[in-house]
Amino acid sequence: MFKSLTPIILLTISNIFMTFAWYGHLRFKSSALWIVILVSWGIAFVEYCFQVPANRIGHEFFDAAQLKTIQEIITLIVFCVFSIFYLKENLKWNYLVGFAFIILAAFFVFKKW
């Protein structure tokens, strides 16, 4: 059981790094774009160090579509927390409804038909 949680944990760590790589610079709009790009690349490298093993290990337990679905749901959760606490932005009700539909999609991906 724990081994099947390993890719989920790794994907969560990966998504934290990637969210900072993609959106962390929004608090530093006065920084030169080329510096932001280089810093983002460095963060993305660390992200890949977690993401690639997560998918390699995860493919023992899940198929690729399931891994992608897990990754997207983790991304939404990480992004919501990041958006509220780091960017200090509010989540609007329509964002949450849209996210809920994406999470509902996971039901169809994981349902044994």
RARA-V793726 format. One record per residue. N is the residue number from 1. RES is the residue in one small letter. PSI is psi in whole degrees, -180 to 180 (NA if undefined). OMEGA is omega in whole degrees, 0 to 359 (* if undefined). Layout:
N,RES,PSI,OMEGA  N,RES,PSI,OMEGA
This chain:
1,m,-47,182  2,f,-37,181  3,k,-34,178  4,s,-16,175  5,l,-21,181  6,t,-49,180  7,p,-32,179  8,i,-42,177  9,i,-46,179  10,l,-40,178  11,l,-35,177  12,t,-48,178  13,i,-45,179  14,s,-46,182  15,n,-32,176  16,i,-48,179  17,f,-43,183  18,m,-36,178  19,t,-41,176  20,f,-37,179  21,a,-41,184  22,w,-38,190  23,y,-14,184  24,g,-31,182  25,h,-12,182  26,l,-19,176  27,r,-5,183  28,f,53,185  29,k,-17,179  30,s,-11,178  31,s,147,179  32,a,140,183  33,l,-39,182  34,w,-34,177  35,i,-44,179  36,v,-41,180  37,i,-46,180  38,l,-43,178  39,v,-43,179  40,s,-41,177  41,w,-42,178  42,g,-42,178  43,i,-41,180  44,a,-34,176  45,f,-46,178  46,v,-40,179  47,e,-45,181  48,y,-31,179  49,c,-20,175  50,f,-38,186  51,q,-45,182  52,v,-48,176  53,p,-34,179  54,a,-46,180  55,n,-36,178  56,r,-48,179  57,i,-43,183  58,g,-29,181  59,h,-12,173  60,e,-25,186  61,f,-27,185  62,f,154,172  63,d,173,187  64,a,-40,180  65,a,-38,177  66,q,-42,177  67,l,-43,180  68,k,-39,179  69,t,-45,177  70,i,-45,181  71,q,-42,181  72,e,-40,179  73,i,-43,176  74,i,-42,179  75,t,-44,180  76,l,-42,180  77,i,-48,179  78,v,-43,181  79,f,-41,179  80,c,-48,179  81,v,-46,179  82,f,-46,182  83,s,-42,181  84,i,-50,190  85,f,-31,182  86,y,-50,181  87,l,-13,180  88,k,37,178  89,e,149,177  90,n,148,172  91,l,125,180  92,k,158,184  93,w,-37,182  94,n,-29,174  95,y,-46,182  96,l,-38,177  97,v,-46,178  98,g,-44,178  99,f,-39,179  100,a,-39,177  101,f,-36,177  102,i,-41,177  103,i,-37,176  104,l,-34,178  105,a,-31,178  106,a,-34,177  107,f,-46,182  108,f,-32,179  109,v,-40,186  110,f,-12,180  111,k,131,176  112,k,107,184  113,w,NA,*
